[in-house]
Amino acid sequence: MKNLLAALLIVVTFNLCSYGNQGGTESLPDYIAGRAKPVTSSANLDLIIQAAGDRKLALLGEASHGTHEYYAWRDSISRRLIAEKGFNFIAVEGDWASLYELNRYVKNMPGAASSAREVLLGLDRWPLWMWGNEEVVALAEWLREFNEPLPAEEKVGFYGMDVYDEWRSKRALLDLLAELNPDLHKQVHALLACFRPFNGDSWAYARSVQRGMQSCEGEFQQIVKLVEEELAGQSDIYRYDHFYVLQNALVVMHAEKFYRKAVASQDASSWNSRANYMNLTVNRLLELYGPDSKGIVWAHNTHVGDARFTEMRQFRQENIGQMAREQHGPENVFIVGFSTYRGNVKAGSEWGSAMRNMRVPGARSNSIENKFSQTGLDRFVMVFNEEDRQHEAFNEPIGNRAIGVVYTPARDHQQNYVLSIVPLRYDAMLFFRETRALNPLRR
């Protein structure tokens, strides 16, 4: 713990050395209460919309994958950024190929489903509730309506940016190439033979490589190179089709790397592999939509909150928030964290288990959620400014709750917090004293 605190404090010193820390005798909860703005409706989000509206990227977090308020308020922020500030797409912590069907729907593309509900009921990879829920249906139907009068090139997109569900991307890649370029289809089909014996089990492939089997890394790199070169030379291919085909190839290549690294070592390499793919996807979407494009990212706080200001730094873990600030400049990125003191959440007790409604206990004492709760405010937004980043007590490392799709409430206080310097990790926070579980679609 001493080494961890030292590492975090080095970061604070580096970033605040130009003006030094300040802070009076006032307690942190009292200080926060004086700065926080209560939130009761979308109109109370003006601070975030004004601060994020001219940035290239708005990263919207969540402290769990199963909380209604996180989805609903990210929806409210996203609608306003799109309608008022001209943001071009939403990229979410979900699968590329399956969620592209939702993109087809919100843009009313040829072959699109008849409703967002139809698309989301078709999802088949656990955890189904993460994107198959009523909250996402509401956003998708609004996007469809918003896009309806717009030209095809101006329609707002919805995309998955995660590395999973690579077998669906393999099928999509082959199906598209069979139609667009039969010769290239034959080449890619032959290269994918390396992976075929594992019949959809990437973990089995990774374990075989660990035992000494030759990896498919070279074949998958060759697939990406072939697709990139061959399709770029076909002037008759619509650029969105080209983008979609190449992205499926990239999913295949990066998924192979992720699974192989996850099995081979316990270090940060597999986490960083996945984070780099997500970041690559967001940057490709910015490029697709043009030099003045702006994007919204939905992902867990552990992905969007700058890793350099958390204990993740000690373990050499990187994330989208860190890479976006480094690549685009902090002045072009706005990061919003979400947190709760207590409530209910949808999660599983282990990977692949049945979804359950679980009670989230009151946050532990040495957490930012506990400090937020002591303000007496039920829900609020706080956009961090220079004063906050100079405040001595606010710049002490403190636990920040993080609940995944697998959750054990009885061990919440021991396992589910990331030591963080909150006003440096994020640009703003939305806090809810009590939250409820999201609403999965009935199947």
N, C-alpha and C positions, 0 to 999 in steps of 0.2 A: 504493500500500500504506500509506503514512503516513496518508493521509486515512481509509482504512478502519480502521486501528487506532485513530485518534483518535475516530472515530464510535463504535466499540465501547466504548472506554474511557470515553467520556462516559456511556454507558448504565450501565456498572458504577458509576461515581461517583455517578450519580443514585440507583441502587438500594441502594448500600451506605453512603451518606454518614452514615446514622444511627449506624453503629457502626464504620466504618472497616475496612480490610483487616488481616488478621493472617497470620502464617506464620512457622514457625521455620526451622531449617537443614535439616530433614528433606527428602529429595527427594520430588517429587510421586508417583512410583510407590510409594515406601515409605508415604507418607501414605495413598494409596488402598488399598494392601494391608492396612493396619490398620483400615480402615473397611468394606471389601467383605466380602460374605457369599457363600461358595461355593454354587453351585446344581447339584444333581444330580437333583432331583425336584420335583414340584409342591408338596410340603410346604415346600420352601425359599423359596416365594414369599410366605410369611406377611407379611413386611415390606411388600410392595406391596399385598397384600389389605387389611391393616390401615390403611395410609395412604390408599388410594384408595377404600375401601369406603363411606365416607359422603359422597363427592364426587358432584356432579351428573354430571360427565363424567370418564371415564377414557380418555385418548388413548394408544393403543399404536402406536408407530412401527415402522420397519424401515429398514435402510440399503441395501436392494435389494428388488426385486420378485420375486426368484427364489431365495431362501435358505430351506431347510427349517427351520432353527432359529427364524427369526423367526415363521413361520406356526405352528409347533408350540407355541412358548412363549406366543405371543399367545392361542392356543387354550386353553392351560392357565390363563392368567390370566383369560380371559373366562369359562370354565366356573365358576371359583370365585367370580368377582364376581356371576354370575347366580345360582348355587345358594346362596351364603352371604350375599350382600349385596343381593339383589333387583334387580339391573340389568335393564332392560326391553327393550333392543334393542342390536344391533350394526350400525353404519353403516360401510361400507367404501369404499375408493377404487375403486369399480367402477360399472358402468352401472346406471341406475335400472330401466328396463323389463325387461331380461334377468334381472337378479338378483332382481327381484320374484318371478320364478317360483320361486326358491329360498325366498323368504319364504313363498310359498303352500305349498311342500312342508313346511317345518319347522313350520308351523302346521296342516298337514293341512286346508287350505282346499278348498272345492269346485273341482274341475277341476285339482287339483294332480297333478304327475308322480308316478310310482311310486317314484322314488328320487332322492337328491341327485345321484348319478352321471348319471342321465338328464338332469336339468336342466343340469348343467355341461358335458356332452358336446354340448349344443345351443347353447352359446355360439359366436358366429361372428365376433367382432371381435378383431383382433390387439391385444395379445398374449394368446393363448388360455391360456397356462400361468399367467397371473397369478391367475385364479380357477378355471380348469379343472385342478385338481390334487387329489391324494389327501389332502393336508392339509385342504383345505376340505371335502371329502367327509366326513372324520371328524368335523369340528365340526358340520356340518349334520345328520348322522345322530344325533349326541348331542343337538342341539337338538330334533329331532323327538321323540326319546324323552322328553326332559325336559318338553316341552310337552304330551305326550299326555294326562295326567290333568287339565290345567288348563283352566278356562273360556276361551272364545274371547278375551275381553277381557284375559286375563292372560297369554296366550301370548307368549313372547319372539320378537321379530322380527329379520330379517336383511335389510338394505337396501343398495343401491348409492347413493352420494351424489355421483357425478361427473357432469359435464356432457356427456359424450360419448354416442354411440349415439342421437342425437336423432331419427333417422329411424324407429327402432323406437318411440320415444315418440310420434311423430306418428301412426303406424299404431294404436298402442294407444289413443291419445286418440280418434281417429275411431271405432274399433270400439266403444269403451265408450259414447260419446255416441250412436251409432246405436241402442244398446239403451236407454240411460237417458233421452235427451232428443232425439228426432229433429229438432225444430226447431233446437235449439242445434247439432246435428250439421251441419245445412245451413249455418249461419252460419260455423262454424269451418272447414268444408270450403272455403267460398268465400274466406276469409281466407288459408288455406294455399296458395291458387293462386299467390300471390306467389313461393313457394319451389319450386313444382313443376317448373319448367323445368330445374332443376339435377340432377334424377334421383338424389338421394342423395349428392351431392357438395357438402358444405358449404364446402370450400375453394374450389371453383369459384365458388360464390355470393359468398364474401367477396372474391375477386379481382375479380369483376364490380362489386361495390359500390365497391371502391377505384378502378376505372376510370371511375366516374361513374354507375353504375346506382343507382336509388333503392333504399334498403334496405327490408327487411321489418320493421324494428324496430317501427313503429307497429302493423302488423297483429298481430304476436305479442303485444304489450302488450294489444291489444284482446281477443285470445283469452283471455289469463289473466283479464282483468277480467270477460268474459262468463261464463267457467266458474265463477269465484268467486261471482258474483252469482246466476246462474241456478240452479246446483246447491244453493247455500245455502238457496234458497227451496223446495226439494223435500224435504219432511219424510220421504218414504218412502225416501230414499237413505241406506243404511248409511254411517256416518261414515268407515269405512275405505275404502269405495268412493269417497266424495267426496274423501278425501285422495289416493288413488291417481290419480284423474282429474286433479285440480288439479296434482299433482306432475308428471305428464307434460306438462301445459301449461307449467309453470315450466321444465322441461328444455328445451323447444323455445325459449322466450323467452331463456333464459340462454345456450344454445348459440349462438344467432344472434349475441348480443353477443360471446361469446368468440371465435368465428371471425373476426368482422369486426374486432375489436381486434387479434387476432393478426397479421392480414395488414397492417393499417393502420400499425402502429408497432412499434418494437423496445423500447419501455419496459415498465414493469411492469403496464400496464393489462390485458392479456389474462390474465396470471397472477392478478392480483387479482380479475378478473371470475370466474374459475373458483373461486378460494378463497372468494369471497363466496357463490357458489352452494352450495358444500359446507357452509359454515357455516349458511346459510339452511336447508338440508335437515336438518341436525342439530337446529337449534332448532325446526323444524316437528315433528320426531319427538318431541322432548321435550314439546311442546304436545299432540301427539296422545295420548301416553301419560299425560298428567295432571300436575298441579302438583308431585307428589312423585316424578316419574319420574327415572330415571338411565340414561345411555347410555354405550356403549363405541364408540370410533372406532378403526378400523384404517386407517392411511395411512402414507405414507413419512415418514421423519424430517423432510424438508423441509416437510411440511405440518403435522405436529403439534408439532415443536419450536419454541417461541416465536421468531418471526422477529426480534423486537427485539434478541435477543442473538446475532445472526449477521450476516454480511456482507450478508444479504438486506436489512437495514435501510438500508444505503447506497443500494441500488437501489430503495428504496421498495416492496419486496415485502412483502405481508402473508400470513398463513396462519391456519389454524384454531386452532392453539395460541395465537397472539397474540389473536385475536378472542374466543376462549372465555374466556381470562383477563380480558380487558377487559370483556366483557359479563356474565359470571357471577361474577367475582371470583376471584383466584388460589386462594383457600381452597376453592373449589368445583370446581376442575379439577386433575386429576393427570395429568402427562405422563410417559410412559416412552419413552426412546430405546433403540434396539437397535444394536449394532455388532459388528464382527468384525475380527480382525487379518489373517487370510488364509483361503483356502478355495476353494470352487467355487460357481458361480452359474449359473442359467439366464437367458439374455439374448439379444438379437439384435445383430448387428453394425451394423445400420441399421434405420430404421423399416420395419416390414412384412417384414423378412427372416426366414429360418428360425431357429427357436430353436436355441441351441447351449449346450453345457455348457462354461463358461469358467473358467479358473483365475484367482482373485483373488490378486494378489501380496501379500506382507507389506506392511503399511501404511507410509507414508512417515514419516520420523523426526519431523517436526514435526506429529504428529497425536495425538489423544487415544487412538486405538487402539494406537499404539506405546507410550504411557505405560501403558495398561492391560496390554499384553503383558508389560511389564517387571516387573509385580507377581509373576509366576510362577504366577498362578492361571489355570486353563484356562477356567473360566466362572464368572461371579459376578454378583450383583446389588448395586447401591449406591443407597440412597435418600438423597438429598441433604438435609442439615440446615443449620442456621444456621452451624455451624462450617465446613462445606464452602464456604459462600457468603462466608465471611470469609477463607478461606485464599488468600493472595496468589498463589501459583503456580497454583492451581486457577482463578483468575479472570483469567488471561491468555488472550487469544484464541488458539485453536489449531484446526487442521484437524480436521474430523469427517467421516468417509467418507460418500459419497452416490453410490450406483450406481443408474442408472435401467434401464428396459427395453432401452435401447440402451447398449452398453458396449464399450469398447476397452481390454482389460487393459494393452496396451503404453503407453497414455497415462494410466493410473490415477493416477500420482503428480502429474501436471500438471492433471488435469481433475476429479477425483472427490472433492473435499473442500470443505466449507463452513466457513469460519472462524467459530468459535463460542466463546461463554463457556458451557461445558458445564453447570455446576451451576445456572445461571440459565435456560438454554434448556430444560432438563428438570427434572423432580422426581425422576427415578430413571433408572438405566441398567442394561441387561442386556448383558453382554459375553461373547463367545465367541472364544477364541483361534483355533479352527479350525471352519469351517462347511462344510456340504455343500449341494448344489443341491436344490431341492424336487423333487417327483415329479409331473410332469404326467400327466394322464389319457391313456391310450392310446386312439386313435380308430380 
